[in-house]
C-alpha cells in the first residue's frame, strides 16, 4: 500500500516557548497511483473521521490523515516492536500459550471495530503490530491498517482481480465478491493457523489463482494440535460465512480452552500439503467487491460474550431452553464450541378441551321457552330440528389445536395449528410450520394431505363410498398434488414448494373450507397420519425431504499406479422401496442433481462432508489415496443424513 516512515512531531513555535517533546509517530505514505485516483482520495478523506474514532487498546491509533501535494499519508502510533510476521520469521512457530493471546487481541480489536461498522479486510501477520514489549503482554499486540483495503477495491493482486493477500482472503470473496465481518474472522483464523504451523493452510506451489481455488474448494488440512483447539480453528475457517464464529465468540472460545490444551509445545514447521491434481475452475471475480454492513454479521457467535440473542427451542421438559444462556462454556470440546446438543423434538399431545354442549343447548332451550312462550316457540325456532335444512348452518365454535411433528431423516419438521377463521364462517386457518435443521438448508416439494373429517382411510372420496368430498384449500403456495406428475394416489393431497435456509422457520397459512368436523385436534391427527400413509405409497423420487430415510456409500478398492489416485465412490439416497444416486467422486459443482440440491438447500456438492482414513486426504468430495492400507473407510454427511462407514483397501502395484 505504501511506505511507512518514522516521523517527528514539530511544534509551530507560536507560543514563544520551547514545545514539549512529542513521541515519534509513524507516517504511512500511500503509493502515488492512489493519490491520482479521485475516487480513492474522496473515500480517503471521507473515512478519516471514522478511522480516527477507532480507539481500542488492541488497535493502532490513527492520529490524523493528511494530504500534501500529491501525497496522502496516515499518521499513526509508532509500534517499535515490528510486526507479527517479522516475529514469526525470526522466532519460528509459536506455542499455543503465545499464539492464542495474540489472536485473541486481534479478535478483540475486530469485535470492537465491527461494532462500529468498520471492516478490516486485510487481516494478516504483517498487519498485526507490536510495541517494544513484543509478545510478552496482550496489550502490546495491536491490529493496524483498518479500512485501508476499502479505499482500493479494484486494485491489488492482479491474479485474482481483488485487493488483499490471497492466502488470507475468504472463499466468499472469490465466489460472490462479498466481504463481511465473518470475512475478517476467517483471516484471523488463517493467521492463527500460520502462527502454529509456520505456514498458511493452503500454502503450496502455484500462483495466486491456485491458492484462491484451494480457499474455495479444499478443506484446511488439520494440524496435530489438541482436538479442542482444532475445533475452534475449524469454526473460524468454515467455508460458509454464516457458519463461522463472530470475533467475540472466537475470542471467548479460545480463552476458555483448558490449560492442558494451551500449555503445549510449539509445533515444528508443517510441510506443505499434498494437494494432488485439483481441477482449477474459473472463479467469478469480475464484479466489484461488495462490503456487507459489519453490524449485520453473518457469523454465528453461539458462544457467550457476543450480546446476540440465541434462538429458543423446546426442551424435552417442555420449557423453553436457550441454545446458550449467560453461563460460561466450561469445556468447548464437550460443548462443541458452545453448541448444546440439538434437543429432541417434542411430540405434543393434542389436548382439546371440549365444551359442555348438552348444557349449552339445554340453557338455550330454556331461554327460548321463557322468551318465546312455550314448546311451540321452540319447535318454530328450529333449535331442536335435527333434520337437514336448506338454510345456512350456524357457525362452529372451534377450539384451536396444535400438533408438533416428528423430524424426518433429513431434519425437516412440520408442525400444524388450526383455528377457526373469524372473518369466514365455516372456514379454518391451517398453519403449516416448516423448520429446517441447524446443519443444512432444504428445498423442494412438501406433501400434506388435508382430508375431510369423516375420511380416515385416505382413499379417494366419492358419494358411493360414503366419503365426503375433500375440503377446499387455498393459501400460501398450496396446490393439488396430481398422481400423473407427483406420484400421489391419495385423495385430498396438497403440495407446496419451499426453500429453507439452515435453522429457518417458515409459516404457511392455508384457509380450509368444507367438512372439517368439530374437533380440530382429531382433524390434525388425521392430517398427519394420512400424509404419512400417502408418502409411503408414493413411487419415484418425489417429496424426498419427507421420504428419504438415509444415504449409503459404495466405494471401490484400488491399486495405486500413480502418485495419488482418486478413490472411486458413489453416494445414494434411500427411501422405502427405492434409491437414487446423489453424486460420485467425479461430480462437478454444476453437475449436482436436483435431489442433491434439494437436500442441501441449493448448496450441491459444497454442502457435502466426506471423511476418510489417515491413508487418504480429502479435498471437498475428492478422496486421494496417499499410501497403501488393508483397511480404509469412507463416510459421507449431508446435513442430518450420515452414511455408514464403507470399507475399501488401497494396494500398491505388484502387491
For each residue, the residues with C-beta under 8 A, 3 or more apart:
1: 28 30 31 34 145 148 152
2: 28 29 30 31 34
3: 28 29
4: 26 27 28 29
5: 26 27 28 29
6: 24 25 26 27 78
7: 24 25 26 27 75
8: 22 24
9: 22 23 24 25
10: 19
11: 15 18 19 20 22
12: 19
13: 16 19
14:
15: 11 19
16: 13
17:
18: 11
19: 10 11 12 13 15 22
20: 11
21:
22: 8 9 11 19 25
23: 9 78
24: 6 7 8 9 78
25: 6 7 9 22 63 75 76 77 78
26: 4 5 6 7 75 76 77 78 79
27: 4 5 6 7 73 74 75 76
28: 1 2 3 4 5 73 74 76 145
29: 2 3 4 5 71 72 73
30: 1 2 34 35 44 71 72 73 74
31: 1 2 34 35
32: 35 36 70 71
33: 36 37 155
34: 1 2 30 31 37 40 41 44 72 151 152 155
35: 30 31 32 40 41 67 70 71 72
36: 32 33 70
37: 33 34 40 41
38: 41 42
39: 42 43
40: 34 35 37 43 44 151 152
41: 34 35 37 38 44 45 67 72
42: 38 39 45 46
43: 39 40 46 47 150 151
44: 30 34 40 41 47 48 65 67 72 151
45: 41 42 48 65 67
46: 42 43
47: 43 44 50 51 147 150 151
48: 44 45 51 52 65
49: 52 53
50: 47 53 54 116 118 147
51: 47 48 54 62 65 74 118 146 147
52: 48 49 62 63 64 65
53: 49 50 116
54: 50 51 59 61 62 112 113 116 118 146
55: 59 61
56: 59 108 109 112 113
57: 108 139 142
58: 105 106 108 109 112 138 139 141 142 143
59: 54 55 56 109 112 113 142 143 144 146
60: 76 77 79 129 142 143 144 145
61: 54 55 76 77
62: 51 52 54 65 74 75 76 146
63: 25 52 75 76 77
64: 52 74 75
65: 44 45 48 51 52 62 72 73 74 75
66: 72 73 75
67: 35 41 44 45 71 72 73
68: 71 73
69:
70: 32 35 36
71: 29 30 32 35 67 68
72: 29 30 34 35 41 44 65 66 67
73: 27 28 29 30 65 66 67 68
74: 27 28 30 51 62 64 65 148
75: 7 25 26 27 62 63 64 65 66
76: 25 26 27 28 60 61 62 63 144
77: 25 26 60 61 63 142
78: 6 23 24 25 26
79: 26 60 82 129 130 131 142 144
80: 131 132
81: 129 130 131 132 133 134 140
82: 79 86 87 129 130
83: 86 87 125 126 127 128 129 130
84: 87 88 102 125 126 128 129 130 141 191 195
85: 88 89 124 125 126 128
86: 82 83 89 90
87: 82 83 84 90 91 125 130 134 135
88: 84 85 91 92 93 94 125 194 195 198
89: 85 86
90: 86 87
91: 87 88 94
92: 88 198 266 269
93: 88 195 196 197 198 266 267 268 269
94: 88 91 98 99 102 135 195 196 266
95: 98 99 263 264 265 266
96: 99 100 196 225 229 257 261 262 263 264
97: 100 101 262 263 264
98: 94 95 101 102 135
99: 94 95 96 102 103 192 195 196
100: 96 97 103 104 192 254 255 257 262
101: 97 98 104 105 135 138 141
102: 84 94 98 99 105 106 128 135 138 141 195
103: 99 100 106 107 188 191 192 195 254
104: 100 101 107 108 138 251 254 255
105: 58 101 102 108 109 138 139 141 142 143
106: 58 102 103 109 110 123 128 141 143 188 191
107: 103 104 110 111 185 188 247 248 250 251 254
108: 56 57 58 104 105 111 112 247 251
109: 56 58 59 105 106 112 113 142 143
110: 106 107 113 114 120 123 143 181 184 185 188 247
111: 107 108 114 115 246 247 248 251
112: 54 56 58 59 108 109 115 116
113: 54 56 59 109 110 116 118 119 120 146 294
114: 110 111 117 118 119 181 184 246 247 294 295 297
115: 111 112 294 295
116: 50 53 54 112 113 294
117: 114 293 294 295
118: 50 51 54 113 114 146 147 294
119: 113 114 147 150 179 180 181 183 184 291 294
120: 110 113 123 127 143 145 146 147 149 184 187
121: 147 149 150 163 164 179 183 184 291
122: 127 145 148 149 163 164 165 168 187
123: 106 110 120 127 128 143 168 184 187 188 191
124: 85 127 128 165 167 168 187 190 191
125: 83 84 85 87 88 128 191 194 195
126: 83 84 85
127: 83 120 122 123 124 143 144 145
128: 83 84 85 102 106 123 124 125 141 142 143 144 191
129: 60 79 81 82 83 84 141 142 143 144
130: 79 81 82 83 84 87 133 134 135 140 141 142
131: 79 80 81 134 139 140 142
132: 80 81 140
133: 81 130 136 137 140
134: 81 87 130 131 140
135: 87 94 98 101 102 130 140 141
136: 133 140
137: 133 140
138: 58 101 102 104 105 141
139: 57 58 105 131
140: 81 130 131 132 133 134 135 136 137
141: 58 84 101 102 105 106 128 129 130 135 138
142: 57 58 59 60 77 79 105 109 128 129 130 131
143: 58 59 60 105 106 109 110 120 123 127 128 129 146
144: 59 60 76 79 127 128 129
145: 1 28 60 120 122 127 148 149
146: 51 54 59 62 113 118 120 143
147: 47 50 51 118 119 120 121 150 151
148: 1 74 122 145 151 152
149: 120 121 122 145 152 153 156 163 164
150: 43 47 119 121 147 153 291
151: 34 40 43 44 47 147 148
152: 1 34 40 148 149 155 156 163
153: 149 150 163 288 289
154: 163 288
155: 33 34 152 163
156: 149 152 160 162 163 164
157: 160 161 162 163 164 165 166 208
158: 161
159: 166 207 208 209 212
160: 156 157 166 169 174 208 209 212 283 285
161: 157 158 285 286
162: 156 157 169 173 174 177 285 289
163: 121 122 149 152 153 154 155 156 157 289
164: 121 122 149 156 157 168 169 173
165: 122 124 157 168 169
166: 157 159 160 169 208 211 212 215
167: 124 190 200 202 203 211
168: 122 123 124 164 165 186 187 190 191 200
169: 160 162 164 165 166 173 174 183 187 212 215
170: 173 179 182 183 186 187 215 241
171: 174 175 186 215 216 239
172: 175 176 178 179 180 183 241
173: 162 164 169 170 176 177 178 179 183 285 289
174: 160 162 169 171 212 215 216 283 284 285
175: 171 172 216 283 284
176: 172 173 284
177: 162 173 284 285 287 288 289 290
178: 172 173 289 290 291 292
179: 119 121 170 172 173 183 289 290 291 292
180: 119 172 183 241 291 292 293 294 296 297 298 299
181: 110 114 119 184 185 246 247 292 294 297 298 299
182: 170 185 186 241 242 244 246 297 298 299
183: 119 121 169 170 172 173 179 180 186 187 241
184: 110 114 119 120 121 123 181 187 188 247
185: 107 110 181 182 188 189 236 244 245 246 247 250 299
186: 168 170 171 182 183 189 190 236 237 238 241 244
187: 120 122 123 124 168 169 170 183 184 190 191
188: 103 106 107 110 123 184 185 191 192 236 247 250
189: 185 186 192 193 233 236 237 244 250
190: 124 167 168 186 187 193 194 200 201 237
191: 84 103 106 123 124 125 128 168 187 188 194 195
192: 99 100 103 188 189 195 196 233 236
193: 189 190 196 197 200 201 220 223 233 237
194: 88 125 190 191 197 198 199 200
195: 84 88 93 94 99 102 103 125 191 192
196: 93 94 96 99 192 193 223 225 266 267
197: 93 193 194 200 201 223 267 269 270
198: 88 92 93 194 267 268 269 270
199: 194 203 269 270 272
200: 167 168 190 193 194 197 203
201: 190 193 197 220 221 237 273
202: 167 211 214 215 218 220 273
203: 167 199 200 211 272 273
204: 210 211 214 272 273 275
205: 210 272
206: 209 210 211
207: 159 210 211
208: 157 159 160 166 211 212
209: 159 160 206 212 213 280 283
210: 204 205 206 207 213 214 280
211: 166 167 202 203 204 206 207 208 214 215
212: 159 160 166 169 174 208 209 215 216 283
213: 209 210 216 217 278 280 281 283
214: 202 204 210 211 217 218 275 278
215: 166 169 170 171 174 202 211 212 218
216: 171 174 175 212 213 239 283
217: 213 214 278 619 620
218: 202 214 215 275 278 619 620
219: 618 619 620
220: 193 201 202 233 234 237
221: 201 273 617
222: 230 234
223: 193 196 197 230 233 267 270
224: 267
225: 96 196 229 230 233 264 267
226: 229 230 257 260 261 264
227: 230 231 333
228: 231 232 257 258 261 331 332 333
229: 96 225 226 232 233 257 261
230: 222 223 225 226 227 233 234
231: 227 228 234 235 332 333 336 337
232: 228 229 235 236 245 250 253 254 257 332 337
233: 189 192 193 220 223 225 229 230 236 237
234: 220 222 230 231 237 238
235: 231 232 238 243 244 245 250 253 337
236: 185 186 188 189 192 232 233 244 245 250
237: 186 189 190 193 201 220 233 234 244
238: 186 234 235 241 243 244
239: 171 216 243 606
240: 243 244
241: 170 172 180 182 183 186 238 244 298 299
242: 182 298 299 300 502
243: 235 238 239 240 299 300
244: 182 185 186 189 235 236 237 238 240 241 298 299 300
245: 185 232 235 236 249 250 253 299 300 301 302 303 337
246: 111 114 181 182 185 249 250 297 299 300 301 306 308
247: 107 108 110 111 114 181 184 185 188 250 251 299
248: 107 111 251 252 301 303 305 306 307
249: 245 246 252 253 299 300 301 302 303 305 306 337 338
250: 107 185 188 189 232 235 236 245 246 247 253 254 303
251: 104 107 108 111 247 248 254 255 305
252: 248 249 255 256 303 304 305 306 329
253: 232 235 245 249 250 256 257 303 329 332 337 338
254: 100 103 104 107 232 250 251 257
255: 100 104 251 252
256: 252 253 328 329 330 331 332
257: 96 100 226 228 229 232 253 254 261 262 332
258: 228 261 262 331
259: 262 263
260: 226 263 264
261: 96 226 228 229 257 258 264
262: 96 97 100 257 258 259
263: 95 96 97 259 260
264: 95 96 97 225 226 260 261
265: 95
266: 92 93 94 95 196
267: 93 196 197 198 223 224 225 270
268: 93 198
269: 92 93 197 198 199
270: 197 198 199 223 267
271:
272: 199 203 204 205
273: 201 202 203 204 221 617
274: 564 617 624 626
275: 204 214 218 278 619
276: 563 564 617 619 622 624
277: 564
278: 213 214 217 218 275 619 622
279: 588
280: 209 210 213
281: 213 588 589
282:
283: 160 174 175 209 212 213 216
284: 174 175 176 177 287
285: 160 161 162 173 174 177
286: 161
287: 177 284
288: 153 154 177
289: 153 162 163 173 177 178 179
290: 177 178 179
291: 119 121 150 178 179 180
292: 178 179 180 181 296 298
293: 117 180 296
294: 113 114 115 116 117 118 119 180 181 297
295: 114 115 117
296: 180 292 293
297: 114 180 181 182 246 294
298: 180 181 182 241 242 244 292
299: 180 181 182 185 241 242 243 244 245 246 247 249
300: 242 243 244 245 246 249
301: 245 246 248 249 305 306 308
302: 245 249 306 308 310 323 324 337 338 339
303: 245 248 249 250 252 253 306 324 329 337 338
304: 252 324 325 326 327 328 329 338
305: 248 249 251 252 301
306: 246 248 249 252 301 302 303
307: 248
308: 246 301 302
309:
310: 302 322 323 324 325
311: 322 323 503
312: 320 321 322 323
313: 320 321 323 342 343
314: 318 319 320 321 343 345 346 404
315: 318 319 320 321 343
316: 343 344 346
317: 321
318: 314 315 346
319: 314 315
320: 312 313 314 315
321: 312 313 314 315 317 340 343
322: 310 311 312 325
323: 302 310 311 312 313 339 340
324: 302 303 304 310 329 338 340
325: 304 310 322
326: 304
327: 304
328: 256 304
329: 252 253 256 303 304 324 332 335 337 338
330: 256 334 335
331: 228 256 258 334 335
332: 228 231 232 253 256 257 329 335 336 337 338
333: 227 228 231 336
334: 330 331
335: 329 330 331 332 338 339 340
336: 231 332 333 339
337: 231 232 235 245 249 253 302 303 329 332
338: 249 253 302 303 304 324 329 332 335
339: 302 323 335 336 438
340: 321 323 324 335 343
341:
342: 313 437 438
343: 313 314 315 316 321 340
344: 316
345: 314 404 405 406 407 413
346: 314 316 318 404
347: 404 405 406
348: 402 403 404
349:
350: 401 402 403 521 522 524 525
351: 521
352: 399 401 519 520 521 522
353: 399
354: 357 399 519
355: 360 397 399
356: 359 360
357: 354 360 361
358: 361 362
359: 356 362 363
360: 355 356 357 363 364
361: 357 358 364 365 383
362: 358 359 365 366
363: 359 360 366 367
364: 360 361 367 368 383
365: 361 362 368 369 378 383 384
366: 362 363 369 370
367: 363 364 370 371
368: 364 365 371 372 377 378 381 383
369: 365 366 372 373 374 375 377 378
370: 366 367
371: 367 368 377
372: 368 369 377 378 380 381
373: 369 376 377
374: 369 377 378
375: 369 378 379
376: 373 379 380
377: 368 369 371 372 373 374 380 381
378: 365 368 369 372 374 375 381 383 384
379: 375 376 382 384 385
380: 372 376 377
381: 368 372 377 378
382: 379 385 389 391
383: 361 364 365 368 378
384: 365 378 379
385: 379 382 389
386:
387:
388:
389: 382 385
390:
391: 382
392:
393: 426
394:
395: 420 425 426
396: 420 426 518
397: 355 420
398: 418 419 420 428 518 520
399: 352 353 354 355 520 521
400: 417 418 419 420 520
401: 350 352 417 418 419 520 521 523 524
402: 348 350 415 416 417 418 524
403: 348 350 415 416 417 521 524 525 527 528
404: 314 345 346 347 348 413 415
405: 345 347 413 414 415 416 528
406: 345 347 413
407: 345 411 412 413 435 437 640
408: 411 412 413 545 546 547 548
409: 548 549 550 640 641
410: 437 442 544 545 546 548 599 639 640 641
411: 407 408 436 437 439 440 442 639 640
412: 407 408 434 435 436 437 442 446 500 545 546
413: 345 404 405 406 407 408 434 435
414: 405 432 433 434 435 446 448 546
415: 402 403 404 405 432 433 435
416: 402 403 405 430 431 432 433 524 527 528
417: 400 401 402 403 430 431 433
418: 398 400 401 402 428 429 430 431 520 523 524
419: 398 400 401 428 429 520
420: 395 396 397 398 400 427 428 429
421: 424 425 427 428 429 511
422:
423:
424: 421 427 511 513
425: 395 421
426: 393 395 396 513
427: 420 421 424 511 512 513
428: 398 418 419 420 421 511 512 513 516 520
429: 418 419 420 421 509 510 511 512
430: 416 417 418 450 473 475 509 510 511 512
431: 416 417 418 507 508 509 510
432: 414 415 416 446 448 496 507 508 509 510
433: 414 415 416 417 505 506 507 508
434: 412 413 414 446 498 500 505 506 507 508
435: 407 412 413 414 415 500 504 505
436: 411 412 440 441 442 500 501 502 503 504 505 601
437: 342 407 410 411 412 440 442 502 503 639 640
438: 339 342 502 503
439: 411 502 639 640
440: 411 436 437 502 599 600 601 603 607 638 639 640
441: 436 499 500 501 502 504 600 601 602 603 607
442: 410 411 412 436 437 498 499 500 545 598 599 601 639
443: 498 499 500 597 598 601 602
444: 497 498 543 544 545 598
445: 486 495 496 497 542 543 545
446: 412 414 432 434 495 496 497 498 543 545 546
447: 481 486 488 493 494 495 531 534 535 538 542 543 546
448: 414 432 478 493 494 495 496 527 531
449: 458 490 491 492 493 494 527 530 531 533 534
450: 430 470 471 473 492 494 510 512 527
451: 455 456 458 470 471 491 492 526 527 530
452: 455 461 467 468 469 470 471 492 514 515 516 517
453: 468 515 516 517 518 519 522 523 526
454: 466 467 468 515 517
455: 451 452 458 459 461 467 468 491 492 526
456: 451 526 529 530
457: 467
458: 449 451 455 490 491 530 533 534
459: 455 465 467 490 491
460: 467 491
461: 452 455 465 467 468 469 470 491 492
462: 465 467
463: 466
464:
465: 459 461 462
466: 454 463
467: 452 454 455 457 459 460 461 462 491
468: 452 453 454 455 461 514 515
469: 452 461 514 515
470: 450 451 452 461 491 492 514
471: 450 451 452 492 512 513 514 515 516
472: 512 513 514
473: 430 450 478 494 510 511 512
474: 478 510 511
475: 430 478 508 509 510 511
476: 496 508 509 510
477: 496 497 498 508
478: 448 473 474 475 494 495 496 508 510
479: 494 495 496
480: 493 494 495
481: 447 486 488 493 494 495
482: 485 486 488
483: 486 487 488 489
484:
485: 482
486: 445 447 481 482 483 493 495 538 542 543
487: 483 538 539 540 542
488: 447 481 482 483 493 495 534 537 538 542
489: 483 534 537
490: 449 458 459 493 530 533 534 537
491: 449 451 455 458 459 460 461 467 470
492: 449 450 451 452 455 461 470 471 530
493: 447 448 449 480 481 486 488 490 534
494: 447 448 449 450 473 478 479 480 481 510
495: 445 446 447 448 478 479 480 481 486 488 543
496: 432 445 446 448 476 477 478 479 508
497: 444 445 446 477
498: 434 442 443 444 446 477 506 508
499: 441 442 443 601 602
500: 412 434 435 436 441 442 443 504 506 601
501: 436 441 504 601
502: 242 436 437 438 439 440 441 601
503: 311 436 437 438
504: 435 436 441 500 501
505: 433 434 435 436
506: 433 434 498 500
507: 431 432 433 434
508: 431 432 433 434 475 476 477 478 496 498
509: 429 430 431 432 475 476
510: 429 430 431 432 450 473 474 475 476 478 494
511: 421 424 427 428 429 430 473 474 475
512: 427 428 429 430 450 471 472 473 516
513: 424 426 427 428 471 472
514: 452 468 469 470 471 472
515: 452 453 454 468 469 471
516: 428 452 453 471 512 520 523
517: 452 453 454 520 522 523
518: 396 398 453
519: 352 354 453 522 523
520: 352 398 399 400 401 418 419 428 516 517 523 524
521: 350 351 352 399 401 403 524 525
522: 350 352 453 517 519 525 526
523: 401 418 453 516 517 519 520 526 527
524: 350 401 402 403 416 418 520 521 527 528
525: 350 403 521 522 528 529
526: 451 453 455 456 522 523 529 530
527: 403 416 448 449 450 451 523 524 530 531
528: 403 405 416 524 525 531 532
529: 456 525 526 532 533
530: 449 451 456 458 490 492 526 527 533 534
531: 447 448 449 527 528 534 535
532: 528 529 535 536
533: 449 458 490 529 530 536 537
534: 447 449 458 488 489 490 493 530 531 537 538
535: 447 531 532 538 543 546 547
536: 532 533 576
537: 488 489 490 533 534
538: 447 486 487 488 534 535 542 543 547
539: 487 577 578
540: 487 578
541: 544 578 580 595
542: 445 447 486 487 488 538 547
543: 444 445 446 447 486 495 535 538 546 547
544: 410 444 541 547 548 573 575 595 598 599
545: 408 410 412 442 444 445 446 548 598 599
546: 408 410 412 414 446 447 535 543
547: 408 535 538 542 543 544 575 576
548: 408 409 410 544 545 551 573 574 575 599 641
549: 409 574 575 576
550: 409 573 574 641 643
551: 548 571 572 573 574 582 636 638 641 642 643
552: 571 572 574 579 643 644 646
553: 569 570 571 572 634 635 636 643 644 646
554: 569 570 572 646
555: 567 568 569 634 646 647 648
556: 567 568 569 648
557: 648 649 650 651
558: 565 567 568 625 648 649 650 651
559: 651 652 653 655
560: 565 625 628 650 651 652 653
561: 565 653
562: 565
563: 276
564: 274 276 277 617 624 625 626
565: 558 560 561 562 624 625
566: 585 586 622 623 624 625
567: 555 556 558 585 612 616 623 624 625 634 648 650
568: 555 556 558 584 585
569: 553 554 555 556 584 585 623 634 646 648
570: 553 554 581 583 584 585
571: 551 552 553 581 582 583 584 608 636 638 643
572: 551 552 553 554 579 580 581 582
573: 544 548 550 551 579 580 581 582 595 599 641
574: 548 549 550 551 552 578 579
575: 544 547 548 549 578 579
576: 536 547 549
577: 539
578: 539 540 541 574 575
579: 552 572 573 574 575
580: 541 572 573 593 595
581: 570 571 572 573 584 593
582: 551 571 572 573 593 595 596 599 638
583: 570 571 587 591 592 593 596 605 608 621
584: 568 569 570 571 581 587
585: 566 567 568 569 570 621 622 623
586: 566
587: 583 584 591 592 605 621
588: 279 281 591 605
589: 281 592 604 605 606
590:
591: 583 587 588
592: 583 587 589 596 597 604 605
593: 580 581 582 583 596 597
594: 597 598
595: 541 544 573 580 582 598 599
596: 582 583 592 593 599 600 604 605 607 608 638
597: 443 592 593 594 600 601 602 603 604
598: 442 443 444 544 545 594 595
599: 410 440 442 544 545 548 573 582 595 596 607 638 639 641
600: 440 441 596 597 603 604 606 607 608 638 639
601: 436 440 441 442 443 499 500 501 502 597 607
602: 441 443 499 597
603: 440 441 597 600 606 607
604: 589 592 596 597 600 607
605: 583 587 588 589 592 596 608 620 621
606: 239 589 600 603 620
607: 440 441 596 599 600 601 603 604 638 639
608: 571 583 596 600 605 621 636 637 638
609: 636 637 638
610: 618 620 621 623 634 635 636 637
611: 618 634 635 636 637
612: 567 616 618 623 632 633 634 635
613: 616 629 631 632 633
614:
615: 625 626 627 628 629 632 650
616: 567 612 613 623 624 625 626 632 650
617: 221 273 274 276 564 623 624 626
618: 219 610 611 612 622 623 624
619: 217 218 219 275 276 278 622 624
620: 217 218 219 605 606 610
621: 583 585 587 605 608 610
622: 276 278 566 585 618 619
623: 566 567 569 585 610 612 616 617 618 634
624: 274 276 564 565 566 567 616 617 618 619
625: 558 560 564 565 566 567 615 616 650
626: 274 564 615 616 617
627: 615 650
628: 560 615 650 651 652 655
629: 613 615 632 649 650
630: 649
631: 613 647 649
632: 612 613 615 616 629 647 648 649 650
633: 612 613 645 646 647 648
634: 553 555 567 569 610 611 612 623 645 646 648
635: 553 610 611 612 642 643 644 645 646
636: 551 553 571 608 609 610 611 642 643
637: 608 609 610 611 641 642 643
638: 440 551 571 582 596 599 600 607 608 609 641
639: 410 411 437 439 440 442 599 600 607
640: 407 409 410 411 437 439 440
641: 409 410 548 550 551 573 599 637 638
642: 551 635 636 637
643: 550 551 552 553 571 635 636 637 646
644: 552 553 635
645: 633 634 635
646: 552 553 554 555 569 633 634 635 643
647: 555 631 632 633
648: 555 556 557 558 567 569 632 633 634
649: 557 558 629 630 631 632
650: 557 558 560 567 615 616 625 627 628 629 632
651: 557 558 559 560 628 655
652: 559 560 628 655
653: 559 560 561
654:
655: 559 628 651 652
